[in-house]
Amino acid sequence: MKLLYSLFRQDPDSREGVILTTSGLGIIVNILTSAMKIVIGLAVHSIAVVSEGLNNAADAASGILTILGTKLAAMHPTEKHPFGYGRIEYLTSLVIGGLILYAGLEAFTGAVDGILHPYEVELSFLITGLIGFSAVIKLFLGTFLIREGKRIDSGSLVAVGKECRTDCIVSVVTILATLVYLLFDLSLDAYAAVITSLVIIKAGAEVLKDTVSELLGRPGDKELAQELYRVIREEPMVLNAADMMLHNYGPDAYSGSVNIEIDCGKTVEEVYANIHDLQLRIMHEYHVTMVFGIYAVNNDRETLKELRGYIARFIREHEHIKSYHALYIDPKNNDIYCDLVVDYSLRDWDALEAEFRAYMHERYPENRLEVVIETEYV
């Protein structure tokens, strides 16, 4: 790989360098295997082998798109796109999925036509060996691309890698059909091409599904969120942290928000000094632009300690409630504020809120309750 990084003049320690170099390797391998299979397939009149070659050609095109998408995603932010162009990588993955799907549909059409209009094939053990050799190469290439793609969080690389590994399954089917023909003089080439095309279609559909999920908005990186929670909660002034949101503007660009509980006796100046330092640390160490919301809590009040135990009992009796936070009693009018965090399997939030209000009214009939029911975003 060091030689490849030198040839492509890329930095092996940069995300862009890894994507461009590994994509370049994939393009070279796929062009060579595609040309070999198409030439062989046309020579021996094998739709299955030609289908494999077309699929490899789609892989090469996917590699080119990955490089193009990476270059465009690296453009500097502008007034129209202040968060940069990182999400272009998701659009690239979308196009790659579409190409794979199209290649599969084309192969399926040719295979069905081959079944309806039988044809003669001219296969040999040499051809079988060449297909097997290309399958081994694609297996190693696919595993490498997926590993590198996951390491640097590149959906495009992972998509191309998955397609390379799919090629191995396709090749096995073609090899089996070829062996049946050579040993029993029974041509299953068109039927093998049908199976091949269905495998390719499935791979393309999975890439499209994963990419659409990214575009619609998946939960933020859970490992990153847990690490950020740890850092925030270690700050002495922060009593608790909740409601974190992480917004993704590309595989390596996050902005976020989180609510923190602060003792209501702290001054604005004290809070600012600590939180500002925390913001800078998170930005420099984790590359996340974090905005903080503040809940004022009065933990020193005896009434609040009793209230916590009362609410905890309600939570223990309801499996869908994961936790609560932002508990506060307004010293002026005794209003009670509380947020309940529920899981996504709870459908009737109104019923839970009504039950919680009735429960609180039994013990605190003179207090007005302000309750928020929400889910975790990461």
C-alpha positions as CSV (number, residue, x, y, z in Angstrom):
1,M,0.0,0.0,0.0
2,K,2.9,2.4,0.6
3,L,3.7,2.1,-3.1
4,L,0.1,3.0,-4.0
5,Y,0.1,6.0,-1.7
6,S,3.3,7.2,-3.4
7,L,1.9,6.6,-6.9
8,F,-1.3,8.4,-6.1
9,R,0.6,11.1,-4.2
10,Q,-1.7,10.8,-1.2
11,D,-1.2,11.0,2.6
12,P,-1.9,7.6,4.2
13,D,-2.8,9.4,7.5
14,S,-5.6,11.6,6.0
15,R,-9.2,10.4,5.4
16,E,-9.2,11.8,1.8
17,G,-5.9,10.1,1.1
18,V,-7.2,6.7,2.2
19,I,-10.4,7.0,0.2
20,L,-8.7,8.2,-3.0
21,T,-6.0,5.5,-2.9
22,T,-8.2,2.6,-2.0
23,S,-10.7,3.7,-4.6
24,G,-7.9,3.9,-7.2
25,L,-6.9,0.3,-6.3
26,G,-10.5,-0.8,-6.7
27,I,-10.9,0.9,-10.1
28,I,-7.7,-0.8,-11.5
29,V,-8.7,-4.3,-10.2
30,N,-12.3,-3.9,-11.5
31,I,-11.3,-2.6,-14.9
32,L,-9.0,-5.6,-15.4
33,T,-11.4,-8.2,-14.2
34,S,-14.3,-6.6,-16.1
35,A,-12.4,-6.6,-19.4
36,M,-11.3,-10.2,-18.9
37,K,-14.8,-11.5,-18.1
38,I,-16.5,-9.6,-20.9
39,V,-14.0,-10.8,-23.5
40,I,-14.2,-14.4,-22.2
41,G,-18.0,-14.2,-22.0
42,L,-18.5,-12.9,-25.5
43,A,-16.0,-15.5,-26.9
44,V,-17.8,-18.5,-25.3
45,H,-21.3,-17.0,-25.6
46,S,-21.9,-17.1,-21.8
47,I,-24.5,-14.6,-20.5
48,A,-23.5,-15.4,-16.9
49,V,-19.8,-14.5,-17.5
50,V,-20.7,-11.3,-19.4
51,S,-23.1,-10.4,-16.6
52,E,-20.2,-10.7,-14.1
53,G,-18.1,-8.5,-16.4
54,L,-20.7,-5.8,-16.5
55,N,-21.1,-5.9,-12.8
56,N,-17.3,-5.4,-12.4
57,A,-17.5,-2.5,-14.8
58,A,-20.2,-1.0,-12.5
59,D,-17.8,-1.4,-9.6
60,A,-15.2,0.5,-11.5
61,A,-17.6,3.3,-12.2
62,S,-18.6,3.3,-8.5
63,G,-14.9,3.8,-7.6
64,I,-14.7,6.8,-9.9
65,L,-17.8,8.2,-8.3
66,T,-16.3,7.7,-4.8
67,I,-13.3,9.7,-5.8
68,L,-15.4,12.4,-7.3
69,G,-17.7,12.6,-4.3
70,T,-14.8,12.7,-1.9
71,K,-13.2,15.6,-3.8
72,L,-16.5,17.5,-3.9
73,A,-17.2,16.8,-0.2
74,A,-13.8,18.4,0.7
75,M,-14.8,21.8,-0.6
76,H,-14.7,24.7,1.9
77,P,-18.0,25.9,3.4
78,T,-19.8,28.7,1.6
79,E,-22.5,31.2,2.5
80,K,-25.1,28.9,1.0
81,H,-23.7,25.8,2.7
82,P,-22.1,26.9,5.9
83,F,-21.7,23.4,7.2
84,G,-19.7,22.3,4.2
85,Y,-20.4,19.7,1.5
86,G,-19.7,16.5,3.5
87,R,-23.2,15.1,2.7
88,I,-22.2,14.8,-1.0
89,E,-20.7,11.5,0.0
90,Y,-24.2,10.2,0.8
91,L,-25.4,11.3,-2.6
92,T,-22.4,9.5,-4.1
93,S,-23.4,6.3,-2.3
94,L,-27.0,6.8,-3.6
95,V,-25.7,6.9,-7.2
96,I,-23.5,3.9,-6.6
97,G,-26.5,1.9,-5.3
98,G,-28.5,3.0,-8.4
99,L,-25.7,1.8,-10.7
100,I,-25.5,-1.6,-9.0
101,L,-29.3,-2.0,-9.1
102,Y,-29.3,-1.0,-12.8
103,A,-26.5,-3.5,-13.6
104,G,-28.5,-6.2,-11.8
105,L,-31.7,-5.4,-13.7
106,E,-29.9,-5.4,-17.1
107,A,-28.3,-8.8,-16.2
108,F,-31.7,-10.2,-15.2
109,T,-33.3,-9.1,-18.5
110,G,-30.5,-10.8,-20.5
111,A,-30.7,-13.9,-18.3
112,V,-34.5,-14.3,-18.8
113,D,-34.1,-13.8,-22.5
114,G,-31.5,-16.6,-22.5
115,I,-33.9,-18.9,-20.8
116,L,-36.7,-18.1,-23.3
117,H,-34.2,-18.4,-26.3
118,P,-31.7,-21.2,-25.4
119,Y,-28.2,-20.8,-26.8
120,E,-25.0,-22.8,-27.1
121,V,-22.0,-22.1,-24.8
122,E,-18.3,-23.0,-25.2
123,L,-16.9,-23.3,-21.7
124,S,-13.7,-24.9,-20.4
125,F,-11.9,-25.7,-17.2
126,L,-9.4,-22.9,-18.1
127,I,-12.3,-20.4,-18.1
128,T,-13.6,-21.8,-14.8
129,G,-10.1,-21.3,-13.3
130,L,-9.9,-17.7,-14.5
131,I,-13.3,-16.9,-13.0
132,G,-12.2,-18.5,-9.7
133,F,-9.0,-16.5,-9.7
134,S,-10.9,-13.3,-10.2
135,A,-13.3,-14.2,-7.4
136,V,-10.4,-14.6,-4.9
137,I,-9.0,-11.3,-5.9
138,K,-12.4,-9.6,-5.5
139,L,-12.9,-11.3,-2.1
140,F,-9.6,-9.8,-0.8
141,L,-10.3,-6.4,-2.4
142,G,-13.9,-6.2,-1.0
143,T,-12.7,-7.2,2.5
144,F,-10.0,-4.5,2.3
145,L,-12.4,-1.8,1.1
146,I,-15.0,-2.5,3.7
147,R,-12.4,-2.5,6.5
148,E,-10.9,0.8,5.3
149,G,-14.4,2.3,4.8
150,K,-15.5,1.4,8.3
151,R,-12.2,2.7,9.7
152,I,-12.6,6.1,8.2
153,D,-16.5,6.1,8.1
154,S,-16.9,6.2,4.4
155,G,-20.2,4.8,3.2
156,S,-19.1,4.9,-0.4
157,L,-16.0,2.7,0.2
158,V,-18.1,0.2,2.2
159,A,-20.7,0.1,-0.6
160,V,-18.1,-0.7,-3.2
161,G,-16.5,-3.2,-0.9
162,K,-19.8,-5.0,-0.4
163,E,-20.3,-5.2,-4.1
164,C,-16.9,-6.7,-4.6
165,R,-17.7,-9.4,-2.0
166,T,-21.1,-9.9,-3.8
167,D,-19.1,-10.7,-6.9
168,C,-17.5,-13.6,-5.1
169,I,-21.0,-15.2,-4.6
170,V,-21.8,-14.4,-8.2
171,S,-18.6,-16.1,-9.4
172,V,-19.3,-19.2,-7.3
173,V,-22.7,-19.6,-9.0
174,T,-21.1,-19.1,-12.4
175,I,-18.4,-21.7,-11.6
176,L,-20.9,-24.2,-10.4
177,A,-23.0,-23.8,-13.6
178,T,-19.8,-24.2,-15.7
179,L,-18.8,-27.4,-13.9
180,V,-22.3,-28.8,-14.4
181,Y,-21.9,-28.1,-18.1
182,L,-18.4,-29.6,-18.4
183,L,-19.2,-32.7,-16.4
184,F,-22.8,-33.5,-17.5
185,D,-23.2,-31.5,-20.7
186,L,-26.1,-29.6,-19.2
187,S,-26.2,-25.9,-19.8
188,L,-27.4,-23.9,-16.8
189,D,-25.8,-20.7,-17.9
190,A,-28.9,-18.6,-18.3
191,Y,-30.3,-19.9,-14.9
192,A,-27.0,-19.0,-13.3
193,A,-27.2,-15.6,-14.8
194,V,-30.7,-15.2,-13.2
195,I,-29.3,-16.0,-9.8
196,T,-26.3,-13.7,-10.4
197,S,-28.6,-10.8,-11.3
198,L,-30.8,-11.3,-8.3
199,V,-27.7,-11.2,-6.0
200,I,-26.6,-8.0,-7.7
201,I,-30.1,-6.4,-7.4
202,K,-30.1,-7.3,-3.7
203,A,-26.7,-5.7,-3.1
204,G,-27.8,-2.5,-4.9
205,A,-31.1,-2.3,-2.9
206,E,-29.2,-2.7,0.4
207,V,-26.8,0.2,-0.5
208,L,-29.8,2.4,-1.5
209,K,-31.6,1.5,1.8
210,D,-28.6,2.3,3.9
211,T,-27.9,5.6,2.1
212,V,-31.6,6.7,2.3
213,S,-31.4,6.0,6.0
214,E,-28.5,8.4,6.3
215,L,-30.2,11.1,4.3
216,L,-33.4,10.8,6.4
217,G,-31.4,11.1,9.6
218,R,-30.1,8.2,11.7
219,P,-29.3,8.5,15.4
220,G,-26.0,10.1,16.0
221,D,-22.9,8.1,16.6
222,K,-23.7,6.3,19.9
223,E,-20.0,5.8,20.9
224,L,-19.3,9.4,20.3
225,A,-22.4,10.4,22.3
226,Q,-21.4,8.3,25.2
227,E,-17.9,9.7,25.2
228,L,-19.2,13.3,25.1
229,Y,-21.7,12.5,27.9
230,R,-18.7,11.2,30.0
231,V,-16.7,14.4,29.4
232,I,-19.6,16.7,30.1
233,R,-20.6,14.9,33.3
234,E,-17.0,15.0,34.6
235,E,-17.2,18.8,34.7
236,P,-17.7,19.6,38.4
237,M,-20.3,22.2,37.8
238,V,-22.5,19.9,35.7
239,L,-24.9,17.8,37.8
240,N,-26.3,15.8,34.9
241,A,-26.6,15.9,31.1
242,A,-29.4,14.7,28.8
243,D,-31.2,15.3,25.5
244,M,-28.1,15.2,23.4
245,M,-28.6,15.6,19.6
246,L,-25.8,15.1,17.1
247,H,-26.4,16.4,13.6
248,N,-24.3,14.9,10.9
249,Y,-23.1,17.1,8.0
250,G,-20.9,14.4,6.5
251,P,-19.0,11.4,7.8
252,D,-16.6,13.6,9.7
253,A,-18.6,16.7,10.6
254,Y,-20.9,17.0,13.6
255,S,-22.7,19.8,15.4
256,G,-24.7,19.1,18.5
257,S,-26.7,20.3,21.5
258,V,-27.2,19.0,25.0
259,N,-29.0,20.1,28.1
260,I,-27.2,20.2,31.4
261,E,-28.3,20.5,35.0
262,I,-26.7,23.3,37.0
263,D,-27.2,24.3,40.6
264,C,-29.6,27.2,40.5
265,G,-27.4,29.1,43.0
266,K,-24.5,29.5,40.5
267,T,-24.1,32.9,38.8
268,V,-24.1,33.4,35.1
269,E,-20.5,34.3,35.2
270,E,-19.5,31.1,36.9
271,V,-21.6,29.0,34.5
272,Y,-20.2,30.8,31.4
273,A,-16.5,30.3,32.4
274,N,-16.9,26.6,32.8
275,I,-19.2,25.9,29.9
276,H,-17.2,27.9,27.5
277,D,-14.0,26.0,28.3
278,L,-16.0,22.7,27.9
279,Q,-17.2,23.8,24.5
280,L,-13.7,24.5,23.3
281,R,-12.4,21.2,24.6
282,I,-15.1,19.3,22.8
283,M,-14.5,21.2,19.6
284,H,-10.7,20.6,19.6
285,E,-10.7,17.0,20.8
286,Y,-13.9,15.6,19.2
287,H,-14.5,18.1,16.3
288,V,-18.1,18.6,17.5
289,T,-19.6,22.1,17.7
290,M,-21.7,21.7,20.9
291,V,-24.4,24.1,22.1
292,F,-25.5,23.8,25.7
293,G,-29.0,24.3,27.1
294,I,-29.3,24.8,30.9
295,Y,-31.7,23.4,33.5
296,A,-31.5,25.1,36.9
297,V,-32.0,22.6,39.7
298,N,-32.3,23.1,43.4
299,N,-31.0,19.8,44.9
300,D,-30.5,21.3,48.3
301,R,-34.3,21.6,49.0
302,E,-35.6,18.8,51.3
303,T,-38.9,18.7,49.3
304,L,-37.0,17.9,46.1
305,K,-35.2,14.9,47.7
306,E,-38.6,13.5,48.7
307,L,-39.9,14.3,45.2
308,R,-37.1,12.4,43.6
309,G,-38.0,9.2,45.5
310,Y,-41.7,9.6,44.6
311,I,-41.0,9.9,40.9
312,A,-38.5,7.1,41.0
313,R,-41.2,4.8,42.3
314,F,-43.4,5.7,39.3
315,I,-40.6,5.0,36.9
316,R,-39.9,1.6,38.4
317,E,-43.5,0.6,37.7
318,H,-43.4,1.6,34.0
319,E,-41.1,-0.4,31.7
320,H,-41.2,2.2,28.9
321,I,-39.7,5.0,31.0
322,K,-35.9,5.0,30.8
323,S,-35.1,7.9,33.0
324,Y,-36.0,11.5,34.1
325,H,-34.2,14.8,34.4
326,A,-34.6,18.5,34.6
327,L,-36.5,18.2,38.0
328,Y,-37.1,21.6,39.4
329,I,-39.4,23.3,41.9
330,D,-40.0,27.0,41.3
331,P,-39.5,28.7,44.6
332,K,-42.0,31.4,43.8
333,N,-45.1,29.5,42.9
334,N,-44.1,25.9,43.6
335,D,-44.5,24.7,40.0
336,I,-42.9,21.3,39.4
337,Y,-40.9,20.8,36.2
338,C,-39.8,17.3,35.0
339,D,-38.8,15.6,31.8
340,L,-39.5,11.9,31.3
341,V,-37.4,9.9,28.8
342,V,-39.3,7.0,27.2
343,D,-38.3,4.3,24.7
344,Y,-39.5,4.2,21.1
345,S,-41.9,1.2,21.7
346,L,-44.2,3.4,23.7
347,R,-47.0,4.6,21.4
348,D,-49.5,6.4,23.6
349,W,-47.6,9.3,25.2
350,D,-50.8,11.1,26.1
351,A,-52.0,8.2,28.3
352,L,-48.6,8.1,30.1
353,E,-48.7,11.9,30.7
354,A,-52.3,11.7,32.0
355,E,-51.3,8.8,34.4
356,F,-48.2,10.7,35.6
357,R,-50.2,13.9,36.2
358,A,-52.8,11.9,38.2
359,Y,-50.0,10.2,40.2
360,M,-48.3,13.5,41.0
361,H,-51.6,15.1,42.0
362,E,-52.2,12.5,44.7
363,R,-49.1,13.6,46.6
364,Y,-48.7,17.2,45.4
365,P,-52.3,18.5,44.8
366,E,-51.3,22.2,45.3
367,N,-48.4,22.1,42.8
368,R,-48.9,22.7,39.0
369,L,-47.0,20.2,37.0
370,E,-45.0,21.0,33.8
371,V,-44.0,17.6,32.3
372,V,-42.2,16.9,29.0
373,I,-42.2,13.4,27.5
374,E,-39.4,12.7,25.0
375,T,-37.1,10.1,23.5
376,E,-33.3,9.9,23.3
377,Y,-31.8,11.0,20.0
378,V,-28.6,9.1,20.3
